[in-house]
Amino acid sequence: MRAHTLAATALAILTLAAPAHAQPQSGQTVEAIPYTTCDGSPWTASWRGDNFHHQPETGAGHADDHIDYRTWGGACWTAKWVGGQFYHTPKSGGPGHPDTILNFTDWDGVAWTTTRDGNGWKVTRR
């Protein structure tokens, strides 16, 4: 009985210490990416057709035609899915550009590159 109680206590402690999100594995296709917004908030993004579904760490999510994200150097960019690729524009102004990849930082500040893979994201750790 005592061993069972100790095991249950250890499991409860490990569960509380687990991160709120599972970090993807490089080369894996995932349903949602854990990205950091321009204000530093942790969100996930998944696909809804050619739009994004954004979900905060807690609370209600929403659909939108763009994603505002922090890129590797910490700059804030926005991207839309247009004609089978991302169209990136710096939030600070300036010209945009099309590309098949999106470079973002996750909730832990880790740099990732992702491409669209059907209704998922193929992620590669930098």
Disulfide bonds with the S-S distance in Angstrom:
Cys38-Cys76 1.51
